[in-house]
Amino acid sequence: MFHPSDPIGILDSGIGGFSVVRQVQRTLPGEELVYFGDGAHIPYGNHPEDKIVAMARYMFRFMEDHHVKALLVACNTISCVIGQCEGEVSCPTFNAVQAGAEAAARLSVDKIGVISTVFTHNSRCYPEGILARSPKKLVVLSCGCPDLARLVEHSLGDPAGMAEVEADLRLEMDGIVREGIQCCVLGCTHYPLVADSIRRLYPGLPLIDPAEEMARALKEYLEGERLLASGDRLGGLTIYTTGDVKEYALRARQVGLERIGSVSFYPPMAL
């Protein structure tokens, strides 16, 4: 049994999920948020599937212990294996791949690009998800980026680091852009954090951020179940990480998160 005052959980492999937190704070400012970033094991997309599932279940159980009324799986890599994890929580889950695929399938385009981690790319969950939802025949071009999430994680606010990010974006995206994609799904939560760089490199290319669709679907669910936080009070944000607490606090401020309460260390799962 859930109550409007219960928090919403958001989990990710690192700071990338801050892009989802940012969108939820804009859409549902009254909600209390609990964030878990598994910085000790980033990037998830370079791990084998059994380890990804084990690490995801570890975070799901953490969220169940915090009695969240809804769980946003910001990590696209975890979203690809979510069927093996959902039994760990009693609340409904919303995942990034489903949201991104639904948003992409609604567009009036013929050729869609997707950039993601290597695991997400190899799983083909985005092409299959988009094509299954589209009423017309589409071409989906996907590329897996082994280094980009890690580079973004440690480069925000650092000009030299951002130059490396942009060089990697060119390396990974030039091919699908030359193929004539008409939009691009940001298939890793880290990538919206450097959306301005992508727009500068590829002017006029529409970008799809699954966070917007996730926040919309979450609001619709909470309204339908009468679980919206009541009153005019603005909700706070509590952050847990298996990584560097000081870095998480800094990154949270850099990306514009609001009403940040505590930022605490949580022991990582032993692999």
C-alpha positions in Angstrom: 0.0 0.0 0.0 1.5 3.3 -1.1 0.8 6.8 0.1 1.2 10.2 -1.6 4.0 11.1 0.8 6.1 8.1 -0.2 9.2 9.0 -2.3 9.9 8.2 -5.9 13.0 6.2 -6.6 15.4 6.9 -9.5 18.4 4.6 -10.1 21.3 4.7 -12.6 24.8 3.3 -13.1 26.3 6.8 -12.3 25.5 10.5 -12.5 23.7 10.1 -15.8 20.3 9.6 -14.1 20.6 13.2 -12.9 19.2 14.1 -16.3 16.0 12.1 -15.3 16.0 13.7 -11.8 16.2 17.1 -13.4 13.2 16.4 -15.6 11.1 14.9 -12.8 11.8 18.0 -10.6 10.5 20.2 -13.4 7.4 18.0 -14.0 6.6 17.0 -10.5 8.2 19.6 -8.2 6.3 18.4 -5.1 7.7 14.9 -5.1 10.3 13.6 -2.7 13.1 11.8 -4.7 15.6 9.1 -3.7 18.5 8.6 -6.1 20.9 5.7 -6.3 24.0 6.0 -8.5 26.3 3.0 -8.7 29.4 4.9 -9.4 31.7 2.0 -8.3 30.7 -0.1 -11.3 30.2 2.5 -14.2 29.9 1.9 -17.1 27.3 -0.8 -16.8 27.3 -1.3 -20.6 30.8 -2.9 -20.5 29.8 -5.6 -18.0 28.4 -9.1 -18.9 24.7 -9.6 -18.6 24.8 -11.7 -15.4 26.7 -9.0 -13.5 24.4 -6.2 -14.8 21.3 -8.2 -13.6 23.0 -8.8 -10.2 23.9 -5.1 -9.7 20.5 -4.0 -10.8 18.8 -6.3 -8.3 21.0 -4.9 -5.6 19.7 -1.4 -6.4 16.1 -2.6 -6.7 16.3 -4.1 -3.2 17.7 -0.8 -1.9 14.7 1.0 -3.4 12.3 -1.5 -2.0 13.7 -0.9 1.5 13.0 2.8 1.0 9.4 2.1 0.2 9.3 4.1 -3.1 5.9 4.4 -4.6 7.3 4.3 -8.2 10.7 3.4 -9.5 12.3 5.1 -12.6 15.0 2.9 -14.1 17.1 5.7 -15.7 19.9 3.4 -16.8 19.2 2.2 -20.4 21.5 -0.8 -19.9 19.4 -2.0 -16.9 16.3 -1.3 -18.9 17.3 -3.9 -21.4 17.3 -6.6 -18.7 14.5 -5.2 -16.5 12.4 -8.4 -16.9 14.9 -10.2 -14.7 14.7 -7.6 -12.0 11.1 -6.3 -11.5 10.3 -9.0 -8.9 12.6 -7.2 -6.5 10.2 -4.3 -6.0 6.5 -4.1 -5.2 6.0 -0.7 -6.9 5.5 0.0 -10.6 8.6 0.6 -12.7 9.2 3.0 -15.6 12.3 2.4 -17.8 14.3 4.5 -20.1 14.2 2.2 -23.2 10.4 1.8 -23.2 10.1 5.6 -22.8 12.7 6.4 -25.6 11.2 3.8 -28.0 7.7 5.2 -27.5 8.8 8.8 -28.0 10.8 7.9 -31.2 8.0 5.8 -32.7 5.6 8.8 -32.5 7.7 11.0 -34.8 7.0 11.5 -38.5 10.4 10.4 -39.7 11.8 7.5 -41.7 15.3 7.0 -40.3 16.1 7.1 -36.6 19.5 7.1 -34.9 20.3 5.7 -31.4 23.5 6.2 -29.5 23.9 4.0 -26.4 26.3 1.8 -24.4 27.7 -1.3 -26.1 25.4 -3.6 -24.1 22.3 -1.7 -25.0 23.4 -1.6 -28.7 24.2 -5.3 -28.8 20.9 -6.2 -27.2 18.9 -4.4 -30.0 16.3 -3.4 -27.4 16.0 0.0 -29.0 15.5 -1.0 -32.7 13.1 -3.8 -31.7 11.2 -1.5 -29.3 10.9 1.3 -31.8 9.9 -0.9 -34.7 7.3 -2.8 -32.5 5.6 0.5 -31.6 5.7 2.2 -35.0 2.7 2.1 -37.3 5.0 2.4 -40.4 8.2 0.9 -41.6 11.3 2.6 -40.2 15.0 2.3 -40.4 16.8 2.4 -37.0 20.6 2.9 -37.0 22.3 2.2 -33.7 25.8 2.7 -32.4 27.4 1.5 -29.2 29.8 3.8 -27.5 32.2 2.0 -25.1 33.8 5.2 -23.6 31.3 8.0 -23.8 29.4 7.4 -20.5 32.6 7.2 -18.5 34.0 10.4 -20.2 30.8 12.3 -19.5 30.8 11.1 -15.9 34.2 12.7 -15.2 34.3 15.6 -17.6 31.4 18.0 -16.8 32.7 21.4 -16.1 36.2 20.6 -17.4 37.1 22.1 -20.8 39.8 19.6 -21.5 37.5 16.7 -20.6 34.7 18.1 -22.7 37.0 18.3 -25.7 37.6 14.6 -25.2 33.8 14.0 -25.0 33.2 15.9 -28.2 36.0 14.0 -30.0 34.4 10.7 -28.9 30.9 12.0 -30.0 32.4 12.6 -33.5 34.0 9.2 -33.6 30.8 7.4 -32.6 28.1 9.6 -34.4 29.6 10.7 -37.7 28.7 7.4 -39.3 25.0 7.3 -38.5 24.7 11.0 -39.2 26.2 10.5 -42.7 23.6 7.7 -43.2 20.9 10.4 -43.0 19.3 9.9 -39.6 16.5 12.5 -39.0 16.6 12.4 -35.2 18.7 10.7 -32.6 17.6 8.9 -29.4 20.0 9.6 -26.5 20.1 5.9 -25.3 22.2 6.5 -22.2 21.2 8.9 -19.4 24.7 10.4 -19.4 24.2 11.7 -23.0 21.5 14.4 -22.3 24.0 16.0 -19.9 26.1 16.8 -23.0 23.2 17.5 -25.4 24.5 21.1 -26.0 27.7 19.6 -27.4 25.8 17.2 -29.6 23.7 20.1 -31.0 26.8 22.1 -31.6 28.4 19.2 -33.5 25.2 18.3 -35.5 23.1 21.5 -35.8 19.5 20.8 -36.7 19.5 17.2 -35.6 16.5 16.6 -33.2 17.4 14.8 -30.0 15.1 12.5 -28.1 15.6 12.4 -24.3 13.7 9.5 -22.8 13.6 11.4 -19.5 10.8 13.6 -20.8 8.6 10.6 -21.7 9.4 8.9 -18.4 8.4 12.0 -16.4 5.1 12.3 -18.4 4.2 8.7 -17.9 5.1 8.9 -14.2 2.8 12.0 -13.7 0.0 10.2 -15.5 0.3 7.2 -13.3 0.5 9.2 -10.0 -2.6 11.2 -11.0 -4.5 8.1 -12.0 -3.7 6.3 -8.7 -4.2 9.5 -6.6 -0.6 9.3 -5.4 0.6 12.8 -6.2 2.2 14.5 -3.3 -0.3 16.8 -1.7 0.2 20.4 -0.6 2.3 23.2 -2.0 5.6 22.1 -0.4 8.5 21.4 -2.8 10.0 18.0 -2.6 13.6 17.3 -1.7 16.3 15.1 -3.2 18.3 12.5 -1.3 21.3 11.0 -3.1 23.1 7.7 -2.4 26.1 6.5 -4.3 28.7 3.7 -4.3 31.1 6.2 -5.8 32.7 9.5 -4.8 30.3 11.5 -2.6 32.0 14.8 -3.2 31.9 14.3 -6.9 28.2 13.4 -6.9 27.4 16.5 -4.8 29.4 18.7 -7.3 27.8 17.1 -10.4 24.3 17.4 -9.0 24.8 21.2 -8.6 26.5 21.5 -12.0 23.5 19.9 -13.9 21.0 22.2 -12.0 19.4 19.8 -9.6 17.3 21.5 -6.9 16.6 21.1 -3.2 19.5 18.7 -2.7 19.5 17.2 0.8 22.1 14.7 1.9 24.6 13.0 -0.4 25.7 9.7 1.2 27.9 6.8 0.5 26.3 3.3 0.2 28.5 0.2 0.1 28.8 -1.3 -3.4 27.8 -4.8 -4.3 30.9 -7.1 -4.3 31.5 -8.6 -7.7 
